Amino acid sequence: MPPAATEASGSAGNGETAAGVSSERDEEGQGGGGAVEELPSWELCKVGKGVAAADYIPCLDNVKAVKALKSLRHMEHRERHCPTDPRPRCLVPLPERYRRPVPWPRSRDMIWYNNVPHPKLVEYKKDQNWVRKSGNYFVFPGGGTQFKNGVASYIKFIEQILPNIQWGIHTRTVLDVGCGVASFGGYLLDRNVITMSVAPKDEHEAQIQFALERGIPAFLAVIGTQKLPFPDNSFDVIHCARCRVHWYADGGKPLLELNRVLRPGGYYIWSATPVYRKNPRDIDDWNAVVALTKSICWRTVFRVQVKGIVGPSRGLKDLILSTRLHLTILPFSFLKKKLILIQVIGRTLFQKYISTNLQLIGLVFAMLWT
Ligand SMILES: C[S@@+](CC[C@H](N)C(=O)[O-])C[C@H]1O[C@@H](n2cnc3c(N)ncnc32)[C@H](O)[C@@H]1O
């Protein structure tokens, strides 16, 4: 398999020539006579100095740009920074002993170790069942921070508490913010839901590469630094399970960006600690998020805590989830009062929902913990 070419990475060529190419093209680049254009020779991207040019995400690991950052407050150092001139132009080598990826659907559960040779996450998330090493493979048992006992039961549980979510029917597109190794998105494919999973590079290092090797759509970004690369109203559901985004920071900018890409009538599912923890910081976080969502006319339709036995036995701690239930149903008249603000932010579909007297518009806060 040939290496991949890049014109804009954080790494630089090391003088090793991988391929020298020249060809003949006509003016329209069709070939067959005319001017002879000499194409540049390509070099292998440099490996080392903090740059692992093996599993490659363009513009990541731009050491120079990261050093020059004025602030790291929003995790700017964990996102992509494309180099300006001179832009490196090199071929990215595949990792040693790389093999053709395991085909879908098996790849959801296992990938070749040598294709993404980063064992750190195995240790780091051992107790949360994200990923294990087994012989020549990484194996993904479907665990996560919020669903140690398996994401399948977590997905089912969400539909049980809010049947209107109707995975694959009412809900077809999901954005999973802070996705980890993207098991949530991987399992939703079984339910005919397409999920775009997103996470920054962080101490888990290779989470996005794992997701991509598994064949699950994913991209690398930090929420809260810049606009997301999606048009307005793109997703039926936005999901954040312990995704560590400070939603109300900077006057609520991160949540407002989600509001932009969430379809009117869609749901925001937030599985997070401030919901159930009683320390002052969590209580403050909870109150701030509630105030912010209210101010943009979102409504909490469920607040749930889970207790019970879910999923296969993997040690006592993993078996315990707690549950409590609280439901808010909004009267139509209340929603109507908010129409002006809704018009200001141009949510026309939302208005249509209102005009058809749909009484249950809002969002789910599904609060789970283990
Ligand atoms: C505790 S893990 C949870 C992963 C997964 N949702 C689960 O439940 O297993 C936190 C995740 O949030 C991501 N994250 C942290 N800060 C973020 C930010 N500002 N924007 C997007 N993702 C972020 C981390 O990279 C990581 O994937």
The ligand as a MOL file (V3000), in Angstrom:
LIG
                    3D

  0  0  0     0  0            999 V3000
M  V30 BEGIN CTAB
M  V30 COUNTS 27 29 0 0 0
M  V30 BEGIN ATOM
M  V30 1 C -13.9640 11.0210 29.9470 0
M  V30 2 S -13.8090 10.9270 28.2180 0 CHG=1
M  V30 3 C -15.4330 10.3420 27.7490 0
M  V30 4 C -15.4470 9.6040 26.4440 0
M  V30 5 C -16.7740 9.0030 26.0190 0
M  V30 6 N -17.7760 10.0250 25.7940 0
M  V30 7 C -17.2440 7.9840 27.0110 0
M  V30 8 O -18.2500 8.2120 27.7060 0
M  V30 9 O -16.5880 6.9610 27.1000 0 CHG=-1
M  V30 10 C -13.8190 12.6460 27.7900 0
M  V30 11 C -13.7980 12.9090 26.3060 0
M  V30 12 O -14.0400 14.3010 26.0760 0
M  V30 13 C -13.0550 14.8030 25.1770 0
M  V30 14 N -12.9210 16.2670 25.3840 0
M  V30 15 C -12.3390 16.9110 26.4200 0
M  V30 16 N -12.4080 18.2480 26.2240 0
M  V30 17 C -13.0450 18.4450 25.0400 0
M  V30 18 C -13.3940 19.6020 24.2730 0
M  V30 19 N -13.1280 20.8370 24.6810 0
M  V30 20 N -14.0360 19.4270 23.0950 0
M  V30 21 C -14.3450 18.1800 22.6690 0
M  V30 22 N -14.0260 17.0540 23.3420 0
M  V30 23 C -13.3870 17.1830 24.5160 0
M  V30 24 C -11.8350 13.9570 25.5030 0
M  V30 25 O -10.8870 14.0030 24.4660 0
M  V30 26 C -12.4880 12.5850 25.6470 0
M  V30 27 O -12.7380 11.9930 24.3990 0
M  V30 END ATOM
M  V30 BEGIN BOND
M  V30 1 1 1 2
M  V30 2 1 2 3
M  V30 3 1 2 10
M  V30 4 1 3 4
M  V30 5 1 4 5
M  V30 6 1 5 6
M  V30 7 1 5 7
M  V30 8 2 7 8
M  V30 9 1 7 9
M  V30 10 1 10 11
M  V30 11 1 11 12
M  V30 12 1 11 26
M  V30 13 1 12 13
M  V30 14 1 13 14
M  V30 15 1 13 24
M  V30 16 1 14 15
M  V30 17 1 14 23
M  V30 18 2 15 16
M  V30 19 1 16 17
M  V30 20 1 17 18
M  V30 21 2 17 23
M  V30 22 1 18 19
M  V30 23 2 18 20
M  V30 24 1 20 21
M  V30 25 2 21 22
M  V30 26 1 22 23
M  V30 27 1 24 25
M  V30 28 1 24 26
M  V30 29 1 26 27
M  V30 END BOND
M  V30 END CTAB
M  END
